[in-house]
Amino acid sequence: MPSPPRYALVGAGSRAQMYLDAVTGPHASRARLVAWSDTNPGRLDVYERRLRAAGAEAPARFAPGELADAVRRHRIDRVIVTTPDDTHADLVTTVLYAGADVIVEKPLTTTEEGVRRIAEAAGRTGRQVTVTFNYRYAPRNAELRRVIASGAIGRVTSVHFEWLLDTAHGADYFRRWHRDKAVSGGLLVHKSTHHFDLVNWWLGDLPARVFASGGLRFYGAEAAARRGLGPRPGRGTTDSPLRDAFSLDLRHEPLYKEIYLDQEHHDGYRRDQDVFDPGITIEDNLSLVVDYASGASMAYSLNAHAPWEGYTVGVNGTEGRAELTVVERGSVRVDADGHVVIDPSARPDLVDGGTDGTDDAERPVGERLVVQRHFEPAREVPIPKAGGGHGGGDDVLLCDVFAGAEGGSPGSPGSPGDPLGRAASWRDGVRSVAVGLAANRSLTTGQAVRVAGLDLGDAASLLAADGFRAGA
């Protein structure tokens, strides 16, 4: 039996846990983690203890600046990148030129320059880059893709897409490094890249023009002052009487305490900054109009301070309409100790009737896909049940990443085992992040921005309608 592929991991924040659980659990026979790195050695200490407790070997450590050498020295086949977004281009290109494939968390990168560099490196090396768009793998989103592809609603003419982040999950982007647009690209790049990818994938289409409007209207010091909020503690991990429901106490989150609070002495990074601080440079309310190459358009909105979390999608076609409604949490409940489940999509087991206590009669957690053709009654499309995070997408994504689509290989869109083309390459990452990049430029200029006008180098051809094929 051949030995499993050799993996390295770069980035030991909370997102790394999903991959570490996979390589020490259900995918232990398909992946061998042999090396890892993080800018904070304390986080590696924590995960090393966890791996040893699971009976796994501790990977060899290497300094962040030694990535290329580590790939060669440890004969790495694939590198998993779970670092802050602004580092992705450097890390991805380094790995490709060193001779390994890459699995990178979304977004692919945060800048036009990053797109150019990754496209050049992928073209020169022929290596594979897989972007982990886990929402493609959620059964509800896959069913909507099937409905559209079946022709049941005809040719798509427009999409209405509203995404609500609540005052626990949405607030969390304003506590950590994501609050700095230079690092995350803002929510239009960091978060909405998921949503733009879904629409590109659902429609099998290309974004052509973007107009954006938005601002920081709820979080941040100026918005707080307008509402008359007084002095606040600089962080959530405090016994100050000024703490409130927007404060995150890392002492109540075992993993966060271990990998962030207990490791602050290494790098000074605070995971629990106040969401009403000055200096936050990302937006919390965003609205877009996106035109697609086919002639369809999308009205998109993102709100990061909603009282409930979920999304609604309406897809209009020449023969009818499809509607997907998802409630991931009906309301935010904070317990007596100030604890709340931060991300309901990642931990649904703790939300619907779980320890979060969120079991709202008026807005229950759930999902519903309805199709209605012209001159016909509506019909509900059954959605297969799936456990795990992000609508059941995480487990299927991991299976694809480590086991490969049946009859294909990891990251091979459109293989026999992946008829929906759920596996996403760097090309899909470019098509998704291009919407966010154009939208950020539109926010600055106040004008609509043509995606073709972005300086993407060789990657610009991926956004040209001529010869485009969904999944290519």
C-alpha positions in Angstrom: 0.0 0.0 0.0 1.5 3.4 -1.0 2.4 5.8 1.8 -0.1 8.7 2.2 0.8 12.2 0.9 3.1 14.2 3.1 1.5 17.5 4.4 2.7 20.6 6.0 0.6 23.2 7.8 1.2 26.9 7.9 -0.9 28.8 10.5 -2.0 27.4 13.8 -5.0 29.6 14.6 -8.4 28.3 15.4 -9.2 27.3 11.8 -6.3 24.9 11.8 -8.2 22.7 14.3 -10.5 21.4 11.5 -7.6 20.1 9.5 -5.7 18.7 12.5 -8.8 16.8 13.6 -9.1 15.4 10.0 -5.5 14.1 9.7 -5.6 12.5 13.2 -9.1 11.2 12.8 -11.1 10.0 9.7 -8.4 10.9 7.2 -5.4 9.6 9.1 -4.7 7.0 6.5 -4.8 9.5 3.7 -2.6 12.3 5.0 0.6 12.4 7.0 1.3 15.8 8.7 5.1 15.9 8.9 5.9 19.7 9.3 4.3 22.8 10.5 4.9 26.5 11.3 3.3 29.5 12.9 4.6 32.9 13.9 3.5 32.2 17.5 5.4 29.1 18.9 2.9 28.8 21.8 0.1 27.9 19.5 2.2 25.1 18.1 2.8 23.9 21.7 -0.9 23.7 22.3 -1.7 21.8 19.1 1.3 19.5 19.7 -0.1 18.5 23.1 -3.4 17.8 21.4 -1.9 15.7 18.7 0.1 13.6 21.2 -3.0 13.1 23.2 -4.7 11.7 20.1 -1.8 9.3 19.6 -0.3 11.2 16.7 3.3 12.2 16.0 4.3 15.8 16.5 5.3 17.3 13.2 8.7 18.9 12.7 8.7 22.7 13.2 10.2 25.2 10.8 10.5 29.0 11.0 8.0 31.0 8.9 10.8 32.2 6.6 12.0 28.7 5.9 8.9 27.4 4.1 10.5 26.7 0.7 13.4 24.8 2.4 10.9 22.9 4.6 8.9 21.8 1.5 12.1 20.4 -0.1 13.7 19.0 3.1 10.6 17.2 4.3 9.5 16.1 0.8 6.1 17.8 1.2 3.4 17.0 -1.3 0.8 19.5 -0.1 0.8 22.5 2.2 -2.3 23.7 4.1 -2.4 27.5 4.5 -4.6 28.9 7.3 -2.9 32.2 7.9 -4.3 35.8 7.8 -5.5 36.7 4.3 -2.8 39.2 3.4 -0.1 36.5 3.7 -1.7 34.0 1.2 -0.1 35.3 -1.9 3.4 35.0 -0.5 2.8 31.6 1.0 1.0 30.1 -2.0 3.7 31.2 -4.5 6.5 30.1 -2.2 5.0 26.6 -2.0 4.3 26.3 -5.7 7.9 27.3 -6.7 9.2 24.9 -4.0 7.4 22.0 -5.7 4.3 21.3 -3.7 0.5 21.8 -4.1 -1.5 24.1 -1.9 -4.7 23.9 0.0 -5.6 27.5 1.0 -8.4 28.9 3.1 -10.5 31.5 1.4 -10.0 34.2 0.2 -7.3 33.3 -2.4 -5.7 36.6 -1.8 -6.6 40.2 -0.9 -5.0 42.3 -3.7 -4.7 42.5 -7.5 -1.0 42.0 -7.1 -1.6 38.8 -5.2 -3.8 37.5 -8.0 -1.1 38.3 -10.6 1.6 36.5 -8.5 -0.5 33.4 -7.9 -1.6 33.1 -11.5 2.0 33.4 -12.7 3.3 30.8 -10.2 0.5 28.4 -11.0 1.1 28.8 -14.7 4.9 28.4 -14.5 4.8 25.4 -12.1 1.7 23.6 -13.2 1.1 22.8 -9.5 -2.4 22.6 -8.0 -4.1 25.2 -5.7 -7.3 24.2 -4.0 -9.4 26.9 -2.4 -11.6 25.5 0.4 -15.0 27.0 -0.4 -16.9 24.8 2.1 -20.3 26.4 1.4 -20.3 24.7 -2.1 -20.5 21.4 -0.2 -23.5 22.2 2.0 -26.4 20.1 0.6 -28.8 23.1 0.6 -26.4 25.0 -1.7 -25.8 22.0 -3.9 -29.6 21.5 -4.3 -30.0 25.0 -5.5 -27.2 24.4 -8.0 -29.1 21.3 -9.3 -32.3 23.2 -9.6 -30.7 26.0 -11.7 -28.7 23.5 -13.8 -31.9 21.4 -14.5 -33.5 24.4 -16.3 -36.5 24.3 -14.0 -36.5 28.1 -13.7 -35.2 28.7 -17.2 -32.4 31.1 -18.0 -31.4 33.2 -14.9 -32.2 36.9 -15.2 -31.5 38.1 -11.7 -30.4 37.1 -8.2 -31.3 38.7 -4.8 -28.9 37.6 -2.1 -29.0 38.9 1.5 -26.6 37.6 4.1 -27.0 38.5 7.8 -24.3 38.1 10.4 -25.5 38.5 13.9 -24.2 40.4 16.9 -22.0 37.5 18.0 -20.6 36.2 14.7 -20.7 39.5 12.9 -19.2 41.3 15.8 -16.3 38.9 15.9 -14.8 40.3 12.7 -14.4 43.6 14.5 -12.5 42.1 17.4 -9.6 40.5 15.6 -7.2 41.0 12.7 -10.1 41.1 10.2 -10.9 44.7 11.4 -7.8 45.9 9.5 -8.7 46.2 5.8 -5.0 46.1 4.8 -4.9 42.6 6.3 -8.3 41.1 5.4 -9.4 43.1 2.4 -12.6 43.9 4.4 -15.7 41.7 4.6 -16.2 42.0 0.8 -13.0 40.0 0.3 -12.7 38.0 3.5 -16.3 36.9 4.1 -18.3 37.7 0.9 -15.8 35.8 -1.3 -17.9 32.7 -0.1 -21.1 34.3 -1.4 -19.7 35.6 -4.7 -18.2 32.1 -5.3 -21.6 30.5 -4.7 -23.3 32.8 -7.2 -20.5 32.2 -9.8 -20.9 28.5 -9.2 -24.7 28.4 -9.1 -25.0 30.4 -12.3 -21.9 29.0 -14.1 -21.3 32.7 -14.9 -18.7 35.4 -14.7 -18.9 38.8 -12.9 -18.5 41.7 -15.3 -19.3 44.9 -13.5 -19.7 45.9 -9.8 -21.2 48.9 -8.0 -20.9 49.0 -4.3 -22.1 51.2 -1.4 -21.5 50.8 2.3 -19.7 51.9 5.4 -18.9 51.4 9.1 -22.2 52.3 10.6 -22.6 50.3 13.7 -19.2 49.2 15.0 -16.2 51.4 15.6 -15.7 54.5 17.8 -17.5 57.0 15.7 -20.7 55.0 15.2 -20.7 54.2 18.9 -20.3 57.9 19.9 -23.2 58.8 17.6 -25.4 56.4 19.6 -24.1 57.8 22.9 -22.1 54.8 24.1 -19.8 55.8 26.9 -16.3 54.5 28.0 -15.6 50.9 27.3 -12.9 48.4 28.3 -10.2 47.9 25.6 -10.8 44.2 25.6 -13.4 41.6 26.5 -11.2 39.5 28.8 -11.7 41.7 31.9 -13.7 41.9 35.1 -14.6 45.5 34.3 -18.3 46.4 35.0 -18.3 48.0 31.6 -18.4 44.7 29.9 -21.5 43.9 27.8 -22.9 41.4 25.3 -20.3 42.6 22.7 -17.4 41.6 24.9 -15.6 38.3 24.3 -14.0 36.8 27.4 -11.4 34.4 26.2 -11.3 32.7 29.6 -14.7 31.2 28.7 -13.6 29.7 25.4 -11.1 26.8 26.2 -9.5 26.7 22.8 -9.2 30.5 22.5 -7.8 30.7 26.0 -5.1 28.2 25.1 -4.1 29.4 21.7 -4.7 33.1 22.1 -4.9 34.4 25.6 -2.2 32.2 27.0 0.1 32.9 24.1 -0.1 36.7 24.0 3.3 37.0 25.6 4.8 35.7 22.4 3.5 38.3 19.9 1.1 40.6 21.7 -1.9 39.6 19.6 -5.3 40.2 21.2 -8.2 38.1 20.0 -10.7 40.0 22.1 -10.4 43.7 21.2 -13.4 45.9 21.7 -15.7 46.2 18.6 -16.3 49.9 19.3 -12.6 50.8 19.1 -11.2 53.6 17.0 -9.1 52.6 14.0 -11.4 49.9 12.5 -11.1 50.2 8.8 -13.6 47.7 7.4 -17.3 48.2 6.7 -20.3 46.6 8.5 -23.1 47.4 6.0 -22.6 46.7 2.3 -24.8 46.7 -0.8 -23.7 45.7 -4.3 -25.1 45.4 -7.8 -23.2 42.9 -9.8 -23.7 42.4 -13.6 -22.7 39.0 -15.1 -21.4 38.1 -18.5 -24.7 36.3 -19.4 -26.7 39.5 -18.8 -28.0 38.5 -15.4 -27.6 40.8 -12.4 -27.4 40.4 -8.6 -28.5 42.6 -5.8 -26.3 41.7 -2.8 -26.3 42.9 0.8 -24.3 42.1 3.9 -25.2 43.2 7.4 -22.8 42.4 10.3 -25.0 43.4 13.2 -28.3 41.6 12.6 -30.3 40.1 15.5 -30.4 36.7 13.8 -28.0 34.9 11.4 -28.7 33.3 8.0 -29.3 34.1 4.4 -32.0 34.3 1.7 -31.4 33.8 -2.0 -34.0 34.4 -4.7 -33.0 33.3 -8.2 -35.3 34.6 -10.9 -35.4 32.9 -14.3 -37.3 33.1 -17.6 -39.6 30.2 -16.4 -39.9 30.7 -12.7 -38.1 31.4 -9.4 -36.1 29.4 -6.8 -35.9 30.6 -3.2 -33.5 29.3 -0.6 -34.0 30.5 3.0 -31.5 29.5 5.8 -31.7 30.4 9.5 -28.5 29.5 11.3 -29.4 31.1 14.5 -32.8 32.7 15.4 -31.4 35.0 18.1 -28.2 35.6 20.0 -28.4 34.4 23.6 -25.7 35.4 26.2 -25.6 33.3 29.4 -25.1 34.6 32.9 -21.3 34.4 32.5 -21.3 36.4 29.3 -20.7 33.3 27.1 -22.1 33.0 23.6 -21.5 30.6 20.7 -19.6 32.9 18.3 -20.2 31.2 14.9 -23.5 29.3 14.6 -22.6 28.0 11.2 -19.4 26.3 12.5 -21.0 24.9 15.6 -24.7 24.1 14.8 -24.7 21.4 17.5 -24.4 24.2 20.1 -27.1 26.4 18.7 -30.4 24.7 17.9 -31.6 23.5 21.3 -27.9 23.1 22.4 -25.9 24.8 25.0 -26.6 28.2 23.4 -30.2 27.7 24.2 -31.3 29.2 20.9 -34.5 27.4 20.0 -36.7 30.2 18.8 -40.3 29.3 18.0 -40.8 32.4 15.8 -37.5 32.0 13.9 -36.4 28.4 14.3 -33.1 27.1 12.9 -33.7 25.5 9.5 -33.4 25.6 5.7 -36.0 25.6 2.9 -35.7 25.5 -0.8 -38.8 26.4 -2.8 -39.2 26.3 -6.6 -42.1 27.9 -8.4 -42.6 27.8 -12.2 -44.7 30.4 -13.9 -48.5 29.6 -13.7 -47.8 26.6 -11.3 -48.0 26.3 -7.5 -44.8 26.3 -5.5 -43.1 23.1 -4.5 -40.5 22.5 -1.8 -37.3 20.7 -2.9 -36.1 18.2 -0.3 -32.6 19.0 1.1 -30.6 16.0 2.2 -29.7 16.1 5.9 -26.1 16.4 6.9 -24.3 17.0 10.1 -21.2 19.1 10.8 -20.3 22.7 10.4 -21.3 25.2 7.6 -24.5 23.4 6.6 -22.8 20.0 6.5 -20.2 21.3 4.1 -17.1 20.9 6.2 -17.1 17.1 6.4 -17.7 16.7 2.7 -15.1 19.3 1.9 -12.5 17.4 4.0 -13.4 14.2 2.3 -12.8 15.8 -1.1 -9.5 17.5 0.1 -8.0 14.4 1.6 -9.7 11.5 -0.2 -10.4 13.1 -3.5 -13.6 13.0 -5.5 -14.5 9.5 -6.4 -12.9 8.8 -9.8 -10.9 12.0 -9.7 -8.3 13.6 -7.5 -8.5 16.3 -4.8 -9.3 19.6 -6.3 -10.3 18.3 -9.7 -13.6 20.1 -10.7 -16.0 18.2 -12.8 -14.6 14.7 -12.1 -16.9 11.7 -12.3 -17.3 11.8 -8.5 -17.9 15.5 -8.5 -20.7 16.2 -11.2 -21.6 19.5 -9.5 -18.0 20.8 -9.8 -17.8 21.5 -6.1 -14.0 21.3 -5.9 -12.6 24.8 -6.4 -9.3 25.7 -7.9 -7.3 29.0 -7.7 -9.2 30.0 -10.9 -12.5 29.9 -8.9 -10.7 31.9 -6.2 -9.8 34.6 -8.7 -13.3 34.8 -10.1 -14.7 35.2 -6.6 -12.2 37.6 -5.1 -12.5 39.8 -8.3 -16.0 40.8 -7.2 -14.7 41.9 -3.8 -11.7 43.8 -5.3 -13.9 45.6 -7.8 -16.4 46.4 -5.0 -13.7 47.9 -2.8 -12.5 50.0 -5.7 -16.1 51.1 -6.2 -16.4 52.1 -2.6 -13.4 54.3 -3.0 -14.4 55.9 -6.3 -18.2 56.0 -6.0 -18.3 54.6 -9.5 -19.2 51.2 -11.1 -16.1 49.2 -11.8 -15.7 46.8 -14.7 -13.9 43.6 -13.6 -12.0 43.6 -16.8 -10.4 46.9 -15.7 -8.7 45.2 -12.7 -5.0 44.7 -13.1 -4.9 40.9 -12.8 -2.2 40.0 -15.3 -2.5 36.6 -16.8 -5.5 35.9 -14.6 -7.6 38.4 -16.5 -8.4 35.8 -19.1 -10.3 33.8 -16.4 -12.8 36.6 -16.4 -13.3 36.9 -20.1 -16.6 35.6 -21.3 -15.2 34.1 -24.5 -14.7 30.4 -24.1 -15.7 30.4 -20.5 -16.9 27.0 -19.2 -18.2 26.6 -15.7 -15.7 24.8 -13.5 -12.8 25.4 -16.0 
